Amino acid sequence: MSINEANYRMFEIYAREYKKNIKENNEDQILNIEYKMNEISEELTNYTKEFCKLDIEFYKNSKELPDPIKYFMENGEILEPYEYINNTCWEGFWKKCSGKDLEYFMSYLEYPIIYPKHENYLDNDKNLIKVFKKETGFSKIPYGIKCAQVINEKYFK
């Protein structure tokens, strides 16, 4: 995959629009945006479609929507955001989705694409999972971060 900063920024805009239109069930716009995303990267488009589906399922399966970066305490222990979900029939439960997987995926892919010399990225051996753990303190890794790391290893190491 050959993607530069300008194309990545356009893809990011399309991905946000895609998610918004998925929620609104706007079929014409969805197809149009999907076409534009595919012109930039089919692989990123496939991830985006999956994350949008899983993020919507997260909202349907959760009662309270936690901020995935914020620490939540219960009996003195930190709770991970997806511990708020207990519907095991939902695919995202097993993938450890957070309800913000598209946002995680897009923002962490910025390291190898836009900021390849970022201190945090280099200090963690160009490993996005290690960067996430260091930035948040969470031990469990959301699905969006795992997928970003797969792309990182495949194309940017």
N, C-alpha and C positions, 0 to 999 in steps of 0.2 A: 504494500500500500504506500503510495507516494502522496502525502498530504501536507500542504504548507499551511502557515498560520492563517492566511486569508480564507482559504477553503474551509479550514477547521472552524473559523468564526462564522462563516455562512452556514456550515452544517449545524453548528450549535443553535443558531437562530431557527433554522428549519426544524430541528428536533423539538424545540420548545413549542413552536407552532403546531407541530404534529401532535404533541401530547395534548395541547389545548383543544384541538379539533377532534381528537379521539374522545375526550370527555364530553364534547358537545355532539358527538356522533354526526359530524359534518362530512359525509362520504365524498363529495366532489373535491373539497379542499384536501382531504386526506390523500386522495390519489395524486393530486397535483403536487403536494409537498413531498410525498413518497418518491415521485419521479425526480424531483430536484435533488433530493438526498442521494438517490441511487447514482446520479451523475457524478457526485463527489466521491462516494464510497458505498458500495453494496454491503460490505461487511459491517460497517458502522450503522448502516440503515437497518440491517437485520437485528443488531443489538438494540437499537432504539425502539423498534417495534416491540420487541420482547419486553423491554423495561417499561414501556408505556402500558402494556397489558398487565404486567405484574404490579406496577404502581397503582393502577386503578383497582385491581383485586385487593391490594393492601388496604385501601380506603374502605372497601366494602366489607373487609374482614376485621376491621379494628374499630373499637368504640372511641378510644382516645387517640389523638394523633400527636405523638411526641415529636419534639425537635430531635433529629437523629444525632446532632453534635452535642447536645446538652446532656449532662449527667443526671440520671434519675436514681433516686435512692429509695430502697425498701429494706427495712430492718438493717440499716447501715451498709447495705451492699449496693454496688452500682448495677443498674439494670440496663441491658442492651435494648435498643428501640424495638426490635422484633420480638422481645419477650412479652410485649403487650398483646401479641396475637396468639390465639390458641386454637385456631381452626386448622387442624392438620390435613383437611381435605384440599386446602389451598396449596397449589404448587410452590408459591413463594415462601410458604412456611419452611419448607425443606431446603430451599435455596438461601435462606436467611436474608430475605428481602427487608428493606427498611422503609419503603414508601417514598424514598428519595433516590432510588437506584439510578435513574436516568441522570439526575443532577450530579451524583457521585461520579458516575462513569465519565461524564463530560468534563467535570472539573479536574479529576485526577489524570485524565489523558492530556491535559494541558502541560503537565510536567515534561513528558518526552517530546511533544510536538512543538510547544511554544517556549518552554523554559528548560531546555535540556541541560543547561549548566547551573540550574538552581541548586543552592547549597543543600537544602533539605533532601532533594532528589539524589544528589551525588553522595551525601553522607550516609544514605541508606542503600547504597549499592544499586541505584536505579531500580529499586523494588518498591512499587506503589503500595503494596500491602504493609511493608515496614513504615513507609511514610505515613500512611493512615493511622497505624497503631501509635506512632510517635506523636502525631498531631492531636489525636482524640483520647488516647489512653484506653480505648476499647480493646478487649481481647478477641472478640468475635468480629469477623469481617463481613460486611454487607456484600451481596451478590454483585452489585455494580462495581465495587472495587476489585473483586476477583476477576471480573471480565476485563476491566481496564488493564490489569496486570497481564492477562493472556495476550492482549493486543500489544502491550509494551514489550513483552518477551519476544513475540513473533516478529515485530517490525522495527523495534528501536534499540535493541541491545547489541 
